[in-house]
Amino acid sequence: CGYQSMLEEAVAVVLSPSHTPSVGVFRLCHPEPAGLREVQLCRKSGFHPDHQCNGQNPGNGVYEGCSHVQWDTGKSVRVVDLRR
């Protein structure tokens, strides 16, 4: 969560073709509840649902939906997968 630590408005765009809706925009909760801090202190790697103790949906105390983000369907987007 490097960018989310440095930038107050850092968001994650999540693409999931197997869920509806298939696109979501989220941010780690900060400063209260302390979702950002919880994830920063985690030493596990890969996906693990530990941080979803209050449910898997936005507003669970760890992350929340970004209702202020708006999609402009007239603009194009290029998605780059930076995983190795």
PyMOL Python script that loads the backbone (N, CA, C, O; Angstrom):
from pymol import cmd

cmd.read_pdbstr("""\
ATOM      1  N   CYS A   1       0.832  -1.196   0.000  1.00  0.00           N
ATOM      2  CA  CYS A   1       0.000   0.000   0.000  1.00  0.00           C
ATOM      3  C   CYS A   1       0.871   1.251   0.000  1.00  0.00           C
ATOM      4  O   CYS A   1       0.566   2.227   0.686  1.00  0.00           O
ATOM      5  N   GLY A   2       1.951   1.219  -0.770  1.00  0.00           N
ATOM      6  CA  GLY A   2       2.878   2.335  -0.814  1.00  0.00           C
ATOM      7  C   GLY A   2       2.248   3.653  -1.228  1.00  0.00           C
ATOM      8  O   GLY A   2       2.422   4.661  -0.544  1.00  0.00           O
ATOM      9  N   TYR A   3       1.510   3.661  -2.350  1.00  0.00           N
ATOM     10  CA  TYR A   3       0.907   4.901  -2.820  1.00  0.00           C
ATOM     11  C   TYR A   3      -0.152   5.400  -1.855  1.00  0.00           C
ATOM     12  O   TYR A   3      -0.286   6.608  -1.663  1.00  0.00           O
ATOM     13  N   GLN A   4      -0.900   4.507  -1.249  1.00  0.00           N
ATOM     14  CA  GLN A   4      -1.940   4.918  -0.319  1.00  0.00           C
ATOM     15  C   GLN A   4      -1.338   5.510   0.938  1.00  0.00           C
ATOM     16  O   GLN A   4      -2.005   6.280   1.630  1.00  0.00           O
ATOM     17  N   SER A   5      -0.099   5.174   1.255  1.00  0.00           N
ATOM     18  CA  SER A   5       0.576   5.765   2.403  1.00  0.00           C
ATOM     19  C   SER A   5       1.025   7.192   2.099  1.00  0.00           C
ATOM     20  O   SER A   5       1.021   8.051   2.980  1.00  0.00           O
ATOM     21  N   MET A   6       1.410   7.437   0.853  1.00  0.00           N
ATOM     22  CA  MET A   6       1.961   8.739   0.478  1.00  0.00           C
ATOM     23  C   MET A   6       0.907   9.747   0.033  1.00  0.00           C
ATOM     24  O   MET A   6       1.057  10.949   0.252  1.00  0.00           O
ATOM     25  N   LEU A   7      -0.148   9.258  -0.587  1.00  0.00           N
ATOM     26  CA  LEU A   7      -1.147  10.153  -1.157  1.00  0.00           C
ATOM     27  C   LEU A   7      -2.489   9.971  -0.465  1.00  0.00           C
ATOM     28  O   LEU A   7      -3.011   8.858  -0.410  1.00  0.00           O
ATOM     29  N   GLU A   8      -3.039  11.028   0.052  1.00  0.00           N
ATOM     30  CA  GLU A   8      -4.311  10.977   0.762  1.00  0.00           C
ATOM     31  C   GLU A   8      -5.443  10.477  -0.124  1.00  0.00           C
ATOM     32  O   GLU A   8      -6.383   9.855   0.371  1.00  0.00           O
ATOM     33  N   GLU A   9      -5.369  10.737  -1.426  1.00  0.00           N
ATOM     34  CA  GLU A   9      -6.443  10.363  -2.344  1.00  0.00           C
ATOM     35  C   GLU A   9      -6.095   9.174  -3.235  1.00  0.00           C
ATOM     36  O   GLU A   9      -6.668   9.030  -4.315  1.00  0.00           O
ATOM     37  N   ALA A  10      -5.169   8.323  -2.806  1.00  0.00           N
ATOM     38  CA  ALA A  10      -4.824   7.140  -3.595  1.00  0.00           C
ATOM     39  C   ALA A  10      -5.993   6.168  -3.578  1.00  0.00           C
ATOM     40  O   ALA A  10      -6.576   5.904  -2.527  1.00  0.00           O
ATOM     41  N   VAL A  11      -6.330   5.639  -4.743  1.00  0.00           N
ATOM     42  CA  VAL A  11      -7.444   4.696  -4.860  1.00  0.00           C
ATOM     43  C   VAL A  11      -6.979   3.443  -5.592  1.00  0.00           C
ATOM     44  O   VAL A  11      -5.935   3.440  -6.244  1.00  0.00           O
ATOM     45  N   ALA A  12      -7.757   2.398  -5.475  1.00  0.00           N
ATOM     46  CA  ALA A  12      -7.511   1.163  -6.204  1.00  0.00           C
ATOM     47  C   ALA A  12      -8.696   0.910  -7.116  1.00  0.00           C
ATOM     48  O   ALA A  12      -9.842   0.908  -6.667  1.00  0.00           O
ATOM     49  N   VAL A  13      -8.422   0.699  -8.396  1.00  0.00           N
ATOM     50  CA  VAL A  13      -9.462   0.314  -9.339  1.00  0.00           C
ATOM     51  C   VAL A  13      -9.405  -1.208  -9.423  1.00  0.00           C
ATOM     52  O   VAL A  13      -8.386  -1.777  -9.814  1.00  0.00           O
ATOM     53  N   VAL A  14     -10.494  -1.856  -9.058  1.00  0.00           N
ATOM     54  CA  VAL A  14     -10.544  -3.305  -8.997  1.00  0.00           C
ATOM     55  C   VAL A  14     -11.423  -3.828 -10.127  1.00  0.00           C
ATOM     56  O   VAL A  14     -12.580  -3.431 -10.264  1.00  0.00           O
ATOM     57  N   LEU A  15     -10.858  -4.723 -10.932  1.00  0.00           N
ATOM     58  CA  LEU A  15     -11.585  -5.352 -12.030  1.00  0.00           C
ATOM     59  C   LEU A  15     -11.841  -6.809 -11.663  1.00  0.00           C
ATOM     60  O   LEU A  15     -10.914  -7.540 -11.315  1.00  0.00           O
ATOM     61  N   SER A  16     -13.093  -7.226 -11.741  1.00  0.00           N
ATOM     62  CA  SER A  16     -13.442  -8.596 -11.393  1.00  0.00           C
ATOM     63  C   SER A  16     -14.564  -9.080 -12.291  1.00  0.00           C
ATOM     64  O   SER A  16     -15.737  -8.873 -11.978  1.00  0.00           O
ATOM     65  N   PRO A  17     -14.224  -9.723 -13.408  1.00  0.00           N
ATOM     66  CA  PRO A  17     -15.248 -10.148 -14.354  1.00  0.00           C
ATOM     67  C   PRO A  17     -16.249 -11.145 -13.781  1.00  0.00           C
ATOM     68  O   PRO A  17     -17.332 -11.315 -14.341  1.00  0.00           O
ATOM     69  N   SER A  18     -15.911 -11.807 -12.676  1.00  0.00           N
ATOM     70  CA  SER A  18     -16.827 -12.799 -12.114  1.00  0.00           C
ATOM     71  C   SER A  18     -17.797 -12.213 -11.087  1.00  0.00           C
ATOM     72  O   SER A  18     -18.602 -12.952 -10.520  1.00  0.00           O
ATOM     73  N   HIS A  19     -17.738 -10.903 -10.835  1.00  0.00           N
ATOM     74  CA  HIS A  19     -18.639 -10.260  -9.874  1.00  0.00           C
ATOM     75  C   HIS A  19     -19.432  -9.141 -10.542  1.00  0.00           C
ATOM     76  O   HIS A  19     -19.031  -8.620 -11.582  1.00  0.00           O
ATOM     77  N   THR A  20     -20.541  -8.784  -9.946  1.00  0.00           N
ATOM     78  CA  THR A  20     -21.344  -7.663 -10.427  1.00  0.00           C
ATOM     79  C   THR A  20     -21.469  -6.656  -9.313  1.00  0.00           C
ATOM     80  O   THR A  20     -21.923  -7.025  -8.230  1.00  0.00           O
ATOM     81  N   PRO A  21     -21.094  -5.399  -9.508  1.00  0.00           N
ATOM     82  CA  PRO A  21     -20.509  -4.871 -10.737  1.00  0.00           C
ATOM     83  C   PRO A  21     -19.087  -5.385 -10.927  1.00  0.00           C
ATOM     84  O   PRO A  21     -18.436  -5.791  -9.964  1.00  0.00           O
ATOM     85  N   SER A  22     -18.608  -5.367 -12.160  1.00  0.00           N
ATOM     86  CA  SER A  22     -17.294  -5.936 -12.470  1.00  0.00           C
ATOM     87  C   SER A  22     -16.143  -4.961 -12.246  1.00  0.00           C
ATOM     88  O   SER A  22     -14.979  -5.354 -12.326  1.00  0.00           O
ATOM     89  N   VAL A  23     -16.453  -3.690 -11.966  1.00  0.00           N
ATOM     90  CA  VAL A  23     -15.431  -2.674 -11.715  1.00  0.00           C
ATOM     91  C   VAL A  23     -15.805  -1.916 -10.456  1.00  0.00           C
ATOM     92  O   VAL A  23     -16.966  -1.556 -10.257  1.00  0.00           O
ATOM     93  N   GLY A  24     -14.816  -1.677  -9.606  1.00  0.00           N
ATOM     94  CA  GLY A  24     -15.048  -0.888  -8.396  1.00  0.00           C
ATOM     95  C   GLY A  24     -13.847  -0.024  -8.102  1.00  0.00           C
ATOM     96  O   GLY A  24     -12.731  -0.338  -8.518  1.00  0.00           O
ATOM     97  N   VAL A  25     -14.068   1.074  -7.381  1.00  0.00           N
ATOM     98  CA  VAL A  25     -12.981   1.960  -6.975  1.00  0.00           C
ATOM     99  C   VAL A  25     -13.041   2.054  -5.452  1.00  0.00           C
ATOM    100  O   VAL A  25     -14.084   2.376  -4.882  1.00  0.00           O
ATOM    101  N   PHE A  26     -11.913   1.770  -4.800  1.00  0.00           N
ATOM    102  CA  PHE A  26     -11.883   1.699  -3.344  1.00  0.00           C
ATOM    103  C   PHE A  26     -10.656   2.421  -2.799  1.00  0.00           C
ATOM    104  O   PHE A  26      -9.698   2.678  -3.528  1.00  0.00           O
ATOM    105  N   ARG A  27     -10.698   2.744  -1.507  1.00  0.00           N
ATOM    106  CA  ARG A  27      -9.533   3.280  -0.801  1.00  0.00           C
ATOM    107  C   ARG A  27      -9.504   2.684   0.589  1.00  0.00           C
ATOM    108  O   ARG A  27     -10.542   2.322   1.143  1.00  0.00           O
ATOM    109  N   LEU A  28      -8.308   2.585   1.150  1.00  0.00           N
ATOM    110  CA  LEU A  28      -8.183   2.091   2.519  1.00  0.00           C
ATOM    111  C   LEU A  28      -8.672   3.175   3.475  1.00  0.00           C
ATOM    112  O   LEU A  28      -8.393   4.357   3.272  1.00  0.00           O
ATOM    113  N   CYS A  29      -9.392   2.780   4.504  1.00  0.00           N
ATOM    114  CA  CYS A  29      -9.897   3.730   5.493  1.00  0.00           C
ATOM    115  C   CYS A  29      -8.723   4.351   6.252  1.00  0.00           C
ATOM    116  O   CYS A  29      -7.788   3.660   6.658  1.00  0.00           O
ATOM    117  N   HIS A  30      -8.796   5.672   6.432  1.00  0.00           N
ATOM    118  CA  HIS A  30      -7.704   6.380   7.109  1.00  0.00           C
ATOM    119  C   HIS A  30      -8.204   7.734   7.556  1.00  0.00           C
ATOM    120  O   HIS A  30      -8.899   8.344   6.744  1.00  0.00           O
ATOM    121  N   PRO A  31      -7.963   8.277   8.687  1.00  0.00           N
ATOM    122  CA  PRO A  31      -7.258   7.628   9.792  1.00  0.00           C
ATOM    123  C   PRO A  31      -8.161   6.745  10.648  1.00  0.00           C
ATOM    124  O   PRO A  31      -7.664   5.805  11.269  1.00  0.00           O
ATOM    125  N   GLU A  32      -9.441   7.002  10.704  1.00  0.00           N
ATOM    126  CA  GLU A  32     -10.353   6.171  11.506  1.00  0.00           C
ATOM    127  C   GLU A  32     -11.527   5.716  10.662  1.00  0.00           C
ATOM    128  O   GLU A  32     -12.166   6.560  10.033  1.00  0.00           O
ATOM    129  N   PRO A  33     -11.841   4.468  10.612  1.00  0.00           N
ATOM    130  CA  PRO A  33     -11.077   3.366  11.201  1.00  0.00           C
ATOM    131  C   PRO A  33      -9.747   3.191  10.483  1.00  0.00           C
ATOM    132  O   PRO A  33      -9.577   3.617   9.340  1.00  0.00           O
ATOM    133  N   ALA A  34      -8.838   2.577  11.154  1.00  0.00           N
ATOM    134  CA  ALA A  34      -7.441   2.550  10.682  1.00  0.00           C
ATOM    135  C   ALA A  34      -7.135   1.386   9.743  1.00  0.00           C
ATOM    136  O   ALA A  34      -6.261   0.569  10.031  1.00  0.00           O
ATOM    137  N   GLY A  35      -7.849   1.309   8.624  1.00  0.00           N
ATOM    138  CA  GLY A  35      -7.612   0.247   7.650  1.00  0.00           C
ATOM    139  C   GLY A  35      -6.234   0.320   7.033  1.00  0.00           C
ATOM    140  O   GLY A  35      -5.581  -0.705   6.843  1.00  0.00           O
ATOM    141  N   LEU A  36      -5.779   1.542   6.715  1.00  0.00           N
ATOM    142  CA  LEU A  36      -4.446   1.718   6.138  1.00  0.00           C
ATOM    143  C   LEU A  36      -3.389   1.183   7.097  1.00  0.00           C
ATOM    144  O   LEU A  36      -2.493   0.448   6.682  1.00  0.00           O
ATOM    145  N   ARG A  37      -3.486   1.538   8.353  1.00  0.00           N
ATOM    146  CA  ARG A  37      -2.504   1.094   9.350  1.00  0.00           C
ATOM    147  C   ARG A  37      -2.533  -0.432   9.505  1.00  0.00           C
ATOM    148  O   ARG A  37      -1.485  -1.064   9.634  1.00  0.00           O
ATOM    149  N   GLU A  38      -3.717  -1.009   9.493  1.00  0.00           N
ATOM    150  CA  GLU A  38      -3.840  -2.461   9.628  1.00  0.00           C
ATOM    151  C   GLU A  38      -3.125  -3.182   8.494  1.00  0.00           C
ATOM    152  O   GLU A  38      -2.423  -4.166   8.728  1.00  0.00           O
ATOM    153  N   VAL A  39      -3.295  -2.704   7.281  1.00  0.00           N
ATOM    154  CA  VAL A  39      -2.661  -3.336   6.127  1.00  0.00           C
ATOM    155  C   VAL A  39      -1.148  -3.086   6.136  1.00  0.00           C
ATOM    156  O   VAL A  39      -0.378  -3.966   5.752  1.00  0.00           O
ATOM    157  N   GLN A  40      -0.718  -1.900   6.568  1.00  0.00           N
ATOM    158  CA  GLN A  40       0.717  -1.612   6.645  1.00  0.00           C
ATOM    159  C   GLN A  40       1.431  -2.552   7.616  1.00  0.00           C
ATOM    160  O   GLN A  40       2.580  -2.927   7.382  1.00  0.00           O
ATOM    161  N   LEU A  41       0.767  -2.930   8.691  1.00  0.00           N
ATOM    162  CA  LEU A  41       1.387  -3.782   9.702  1.00  0.00           C
ATOM    163  C   LEU A  41       1.367  -5.262   9.337  1.00  0.00           C
ATOM    164  O   LEU A  41       2.047  -6.062   9.980  1.00  0.00           O
ATOM    165  N   CYS A  42       0.605  -5.639   8.322  1.00  0.00           N
ATOM    166  CA  CYS A  42       0.496  -7.036   7.918  1.00  0.00           C
ATOM    167  C   CYS A  42       1.782  -7.483   7.216  1.00  0.00           C
ATOM    168  O   CYS A  42       2.296  -6.779   6.347  1.00  0.00           O
ATOM    169  N   ARG A  43       2.290  -8.636   7.591  1.00  0.00           N
ATOM    170  CA  ARG A  43       3.523  -9.158   7.000  1.00  0.00           C
ATOM    171  C   ARG A  43       3.273 -10.341   6.072  1.00  0.00           C
ATOM    172  O   ARG A  43       4.228 -10.952   5.591  1.00  0.00           O
ATOM    173  N   LYS A  44       2.022 -10.677   5.812  1.00  0.00           N
ATOM    174  CA  LYS A  44       1.709 -11.784   4.913  1.00  0.00           C
ATOM    175  C   LYS A  44       1.820 -11.327   3.467  1.00  0.00           C
ATOM    176  O   LYS A  44       1.722 -10.133   3.183  1.00  0.00           O
ATOM    177  N   SER A  45       2.022 -12.263   2.557  1.00  0.00           N
ATOM    178  CA  SER A  45       2.067 -11.930   1.137  1.00  0.00           C
ATOM    179  C   SER A  45       0.933 -12.645   0.415  1.00  0.00           C
ATOM    180  O   SER A  45       0.362 -13.605   0.932  1.00  0.00           O
ATOM    181  N   GLY A  46       0.616 -12.172  -0.772  1.00  0.00           N
ATOM    182  CA  GLY A  46      -0.460 -12.782  -1.544  1.00  0.00           C
ATOM    183  C   GLY A  46      -1.823 -12.421  -0.969  1.00  0.00           C
ATOM    184  O   GLY A  46      -1.925 -11.701   0.025  1.00  0.00           O
ATOM    185  N   PHE A  47      -2.863 -12.932  -1.611  1.00  0.00           N
ATOM    186  CA  PHE A  47      -4.216 -12.649  -1.144  1.00  0.00           C
ATOM    187  C   PHE A  47      -4.520 -13.441   0.118  1.00  0.00           C
ATOM    188  O   PHE A  47      -4.252 -14.640   0.181  1.00  0.00           O
ATOM    189  N   HIS A  48      -5.069 -12.785   1.108  1.00  0.00           N
ATOM    190  CA  HIS A  48      -5.582 -13.449   2.311  1.00  0.00           C
ATOM    191  C   HIS A  48      -6.689 -12.569   2.890  1.00  0.00           C
ATOM    192  O   HIS A  48      -6.533 -11.353   3.000  1.00  0.00           O
ATOM    193  N   PRO A  49      -7.796 -13.192   3.255  1.00  0.00           N
ATOM    194  CA  PRO A  49      -8.978 -12.427   3.671  1.00  0.00           C
ATOM    195  C   PRO A  49      -8.962 -11.973   5.128  1.00  0.00           C
ATOM    196  O   PRO A  49     -10.003 -11.559   5.637  1.00  0.00           O
ATOM    197  N   ASP A  50      -7.844 -12.031   5.808  1.00  0.00           N
ATOM    198  CA  ASP A  50      -7.780 -11.661   7.223  1.00  0.00           C
ATOM    199  C   ASP A  50      -8.336 -10.265   7.494  1.00  0.00           C
ATOM    200  O   ASP A  50      -8.956 -10.035   8.532  1.00  0.00           O
ATOM    201  N   HIS A  51      -8.124  -9.358   6.590  1.00  0.00           N
ATOM    202  CA  HIS A  51      -8.510  -7.965   6.811  1.00  0.00           C
ATOM    203  C   HIS A  51      -9.977  -7.714   6.509  1.00  0.00           C
ATOM    204  O   HIS A  51     -10.423  -6.567   6.500  1.00  0.00           O
ATOM    205  N   GLN A  52     -10.716  -8.756   6.268  1.00  0.00           N
ATOM    206  CA  GLN A  52     -12.135  -8.608   5.990  1.00  0.00           C
ATOM    207  C   GLN A  52     -12.962  -9.101   7.174  1.00  0.00           C
ATOM    208  O   GLN A  52     -14.058  -9.631   6.993  1.00  0.00           O
ATOM    209  N   CYS A  53     -12.431  -8.924   8.392  1.00  0.00           N
ATOM    210  CA  CYS A  53     -13.093  -9.455   9.584  1.00  0.00           C
ATOM    211  C   CYS A  53     -14.471  -8.839   9.814  1.00  0.00           C
ATOM    212  O   CYS A  53     -15.297  -9.433  10.507  1.00  0.00           O
ATOM    213  N   ASN A  54     -14.734  -7.674   9.254  1.00  0.00           N
ATOM    214  CA  ASN A  54     -16.040  -7.039   9.399  1.00  0.00           C
ATOM    215  C   ASN A  54     -16.891  -7.204   8.150  1.00  0.00           C
ATOM    216  O   ASN A  54     -17.844  -6.454   7.938  1.00  0.00           O
ATOM    217  N   GLY A  55     -16.552  -8.174   7.332  1.00  0.00           N
ATOM    218  CA  GLY A  55     -17.317  -8.425   6.118  1.00  0.00           C
ATOM    219  C   GLY A  55     -16.497  -8.151   4.876  1.00  0.00           C
ATOM    220  O   GLY A  55     -15.469  -7.478   4.944  1.00  0.00           O
ATOM    221  N   GLN A  56     -16.940  -8.662   3.750  1.00  0.00           N
ATOM    222  CA  GLN A  56     -16.200  -8.520   2.503  1.00  0.00           C
ATOM    223  C   GLN A  56     -16.618  -7.288   1.712  1.00  0.00           C
ATOM    224  O   GLN A  56     -15.996  -6.981   0.695  1.00  0.00           O
ATOM    225  N   ASN A  57     -17.631  -6.586   2.138  1.00  0.00           N
ATOM    226  CA  ASN A  57     -18.134  -5.448   1.376  1.00  0.00           C
ATOM    227  C   ASN A  57     -17.485  -4.147   1.811  1.00  0.00           C
ATOM    228  O   ASN A  57     -16.981  -4.050   2.929  1.00  0.00           O
ATOM    229  N   PRO A  58     -17.490  -3.129   0.928  1.00  0.00           N
ATOM    230  CA  PRO A  58     -16.951  -1.827   1.307  1.00  0.00           C
ATOM    231  C   PRO A  58     -17.616  -1.328   2.583  1.00  0.00           C
ATOM    232  O   PRO A  58     -18.781  -1.625   2.848  1.00  0.00           O
ATOM    233  N   GLY A  59     -16.867  -0.575   3.361  1.00  0.00           N
ATOM    234  CA  GLY A  59     -17.376  -0.065   4.619  1.00  0.00           C
ATOM    235  C   GLY A  59     -17.140  -1.022   5.771  1.00  0.00           C
ATOM    236  O   GLY A  59     -17.743  -0.879   6.835  1.00  0.00           O
ATOM    237  N   ASN A  60     -16.256  -2.007   5.566  1.00  0.00           N
ATOM    238  CA  ASN A  60     -15.989  -3.010   6.597  1.00  0.00           C
ATOM    239  C   ASN A  60     -14.959  -2.543   7.622  1.00  0.00           C
ATOM    240  O   ASN A  60     -14.543  -3.332   8.470  1.00  0.00           O
ATOM    241  N   GLY A  61     -14.542  -1.290   7.564  1.00  0.00           N
ATOM    242  CA  GLY A  61     -13.556  -0.780   8.502  1.00  0.00           C
ATOM    243  C   GLY A  61     -12.148  -0.809   7.966  1.00  0.00           C
ATOM    244  O   GLY A  61     -11.261  -0.173   8.536  1.00  0.00           O
ATOM    245  N   VAL A  62     -11.913  -1.536   6.876  1.00  0.00           N
ATOM    246  CA  VAL A  62     -10.585  -1.606   6.278  1.00  0.00           C
ATOM    247  C   VAL A  62     -10.556  -0.804   4.977  1.00  0.00           C
ATOM    248  O   VAL A  62      -9.631  -0.024   4.749  1.00  0.00           O
ATOM    249  N   TYR A  63     -11.547  -0.989   4.137  1.00  0.00           N
ATOM    250  CA  TYR A  63     -11.625  -0.204   2.913  1.00  0.00           C
ATOM    251  C   TYR A  63     -13.046   0.263   2.688  1.00  0.00           C
ATOM    252  O   TYR A  63     -13.997  -0.283   3.248  1.00  0.00           O
ATOM    253  N   GLU A  64     -13.170   1.281   1.859  1.00  0.00           N
ATOM    254  CA  GLU A  64     -14.485   1.834   1.554  1.00  0.00           C
ATOM    255  C   GLU A  64     -14.565   2.186   0.079  1.00  0.00           C
ATOM    256  O   GLU A  64     -13.549   2.419  -0.574  1.00  0.00           O
ATOM    257  N   GLY A  65     -15.771   2.221  -0.429  1.00  0.00           N
ATOM    258  CA  GLY A  65     -15.985   2.608  -1.817  1.00  0.00           C
ATOM    259  C   GLY A  65     -15.733   4.098  -1.998  1.00  0.00           C
ATOM    260  O   GLY A  65     -15.939   4.881  -1.071  1.00  0.00           O
ATOM    261  N   CYS A  66     -15.295   4.486  -3.173  1.00  0.00           N
ATOM    262  CA  CYS A  66     -15.026   5.898  -3.485  1.00  0.00           C
ATOM    263  C   CYS A  66     -16.186   6.452  -4.307  1.00  0.00           C
ATOM    264  O   CYS A  66     -16.126   6.482  -5.537  1.00  0.00           O
ATOM    265  N   SER A  67     -17.218   6.880  -3.635  1.00  0.00           N
ATOM    266  CA  SER A  67     -18.410   7.369  -4.337  1.00  0.00           C
ATOM    267  C   SER A  67     -18.148   8.680  -5.076  1.00  0.00           C
ATOM    268  O   SER A  67     -18.928   9.054  -5.952  1.00  0.00           O
ATOM    269  N   HIS A  68     -17.068   9.383  -4.741  1.00  0.00           N
ATOM    270  CA  HIS A  68     -16.751  10.641  -5.412  1.00  0.00           C
ATOM    271  C   HIS A  68     -16.054  10.442  -6.763  1.00  0.00           C
ATOM    272  O   HIS A  68     -15.883  11.403  -7.512  1.00  0.00           O
ATOM    273  N   VAL A  69     -15.650   9.210  -7.082  1.00  0.00           N
ATOM    274  CA  VAL A  69     -15.005   8.933  -8.365  1.00  0.00           C
ATOM    275  C   VAL A  69     -16.090   8.737  -9.417  1.00  0.00           C
ATOM    276  O   VAL A  69     -17.042   7.984  -9.213  1.00  0.00           O
ATOM    277  N   GLN A  70     -15.932   9.418 -10.533  1.00  0.00           N
ATOM    278  CA  GLN A  70     -16.902   9.320 -11.617  1.00  0.00           C
ATOM    279  C   GLN A  70     -16.216   8.792 -12.869  1.00  0.00           C
ATOM    280  O   GLN A  70     -15.076   9.151 -13.164  1.00  0.00           O
ATOM    281  N   TRP A  71     -16.924   7.932 -13.605  1.00  0.00           N
ATOM    282  CA  TRP A  71     -16.405   7.374 -14.850  1.00  0.00           C
ATOM    283  C   TRP A  71     -16.810   8.271 -16.000  1.00  0.00           C
ATOM    284  O   TRP A  71     -17.968   8.677 -16.096  1.00  0.00           O
ATOM    285  N   ASP A  72     -15.870   8.581 -16.872  1.00  0.00           N
ATOM    286  CA  ASP A  72     -16.149   9.342 -18.091  1.00  0.00           C
ATOM    287  C   ASP A  72     -16.062   8.357 -19.252  1.00  0.00           C
ATOM    288  O   ASP A  72     -14.969   7.994 -19.685  1.00  0.00           O
ATOM    289  N   THR A  73     -17.208   7.932 -19.748  1.00  0.00           N
ATOM    290  CA  THR A  73     -17.227   6.906 -20.796  1.00  0.00           C
ATOM    291  C   THR A  73     -16.695   7.418 -22.131  1.00  0.00           C
ATOM    292  O   THR A  73     -16.476   6.634 -23.054  1.00  0.00           O
ATOM    293  N   GLY A  74     -16.489   8.719 -22.237  1.00  0.00           N
ATOM    294  CA  GLY A  74     -15.932   9.284 -23.462  1.00  0.00           C
ATOM    295  C   GLY A  74     -14.410   9.233 -23.501  1.00  0.00           C
ATOM    296  O   GLY A  74     -13.807   9.566 -24.522  1.00  0.00           O
ATOM    297  N   LYS A  75     -13.791   8.827 -22.421  1.00  0.00           N
ATOM    298  CA  LYS A  75     -12.320   8.760 -22.344  1.00  0.00           C
ATOM    299  C   LYS A  75     -11.866   7.315 -22.465  1.00  0.00           C
ATOM    300  O   LYS A  75     -12.578   6.390 -22.073  1.00  0.00           O
ATOM    301  N   SER A  76     -10.672   7.135 -23.010  1.00  0.00           N
ATOM    302  CA  SER A  76     -10.115   5.783 -23.099  1.00  0.00           C
ATOM    303  C   SER A  76      -9.156   5.564 -21.939  1.00  0.00           C
ATOM    304  O   SER A  76      -8.634   6.509 -21.348  1.00  0.00           O
ATOM    305  N   VAL A  77      -8.940   4.301 -21.635  1.00  0.00           N
ATOM    306  CA  VAL A  77      -8.077   3.937 -20.520  1.00  0.00           C
ATOM    307  C   VAL A  77      -7.170   2.806 -20.953  1.00  0.00           C
ATOM    308  O   VAL A  77      -7.574   1.932 -21.720  1.00  0.00           O
ATOM    309  N   ARG A  78      -5.957   2.824 -20.466  1.00  0.00           N
ATOM    310  CA  ARG A  78      -5.017   1.728 -20.731  1.00  0.00           C
ATOM    311  C   ARG A  78      -4.668   1.102 -19.389  1.00  0.00           C
ATOM    312  O   ARG A  78      -4.157   1.782 -18.499  1.00  0.00           O
ATOM    313  N   VAL A  79      -4.938  -0.175 -19.242  1.00  0.00           N
ATOM    314  CA  VAL A  79      -4.655  -0.888 -17.999  1.00  0.00           C
ATOM    315  C   VAL A  79      -3.341  -1.624 -18.157  1.00  0.00           C
ATOM    316  O   VAL A  79      -3.153  -2.378 -19.112  1.00  0.00           O
ATOM    317  N   VAL A  80      -2.425  -1.404 -17.211  1.00  0.00           N
ATOM    318  CA  VAL A  80      -1.128  -2.054 -17.240  1.00  0.00           C
ATOM    319  C   VAL A  80      -0.995  -2.911 -15.978  1.00  0.00           C
ATOM    320  O   VAL A  80      -1.102  -2.398 -14.864  1.00  0.00           O
ATOM    321  N   ASP A  81      -0.766  -4.189 -16.150  1.00  0.00           N
ATOM    322  CA  ASP A  81      -0.596  -5.100 -15.030  1.00  0.00           C
ATOM    323  C   ASP A  81       0.880  -5.076 -14.621  1.00  0.00           C
ATOM    324  O   ASP A  81       1.741  -5.520 -15.381  1.00  0.00           O
ATOM    325  N   LEU A  82       1.174  -4.562 -13.426  1.00  0.00           N
ATOM    326  CA  LEU A  82       2.560  -4.416 -12.987  1.00  0.00           C
ATOM    327  C   LEU A  82       3.045  -5.593 -12.141  1.00  0.00           C
ATOM    328  O   LEU A  82       4.153  -5.567 -11.607  1.00  0.00           O
ATOM    329  N   ARG A  83       2.211  -6.617 -12.024  1.00  0.00           N
ATOM    330  CA  ARG A  83       2.653  -7.789 -11.261  1.00  0.00           C
ATOM    331  C   ARG A  83       3.759  -8.513 -12.015  1.00  0.00           C
ATOM    332  O   ARG A  83       3.834  -8.457 -13.243  1.00  0.00           O
ATOM    333  N   ARG A  84       4.599  -9.180 -11.273  1.00  0.00           N
ATOM    334  CA  ARG A  84       5.693  -9.946 -11.886  1.00  0.00           C
ATOM    335  C   ARG A  84       5.509 -11.406 -11.651  1.00  0.00           C
ATOM    336  O   ARG A  84       6.330 -12.210 -12.092  1.00  0.00           O
TER     337      ARG A  84
END
""", "prot")
cmd.dss("prot")
cmd.show_as("cartoon", "prot")
cmd.util.cbc("prot")
cmd.orient("prot")
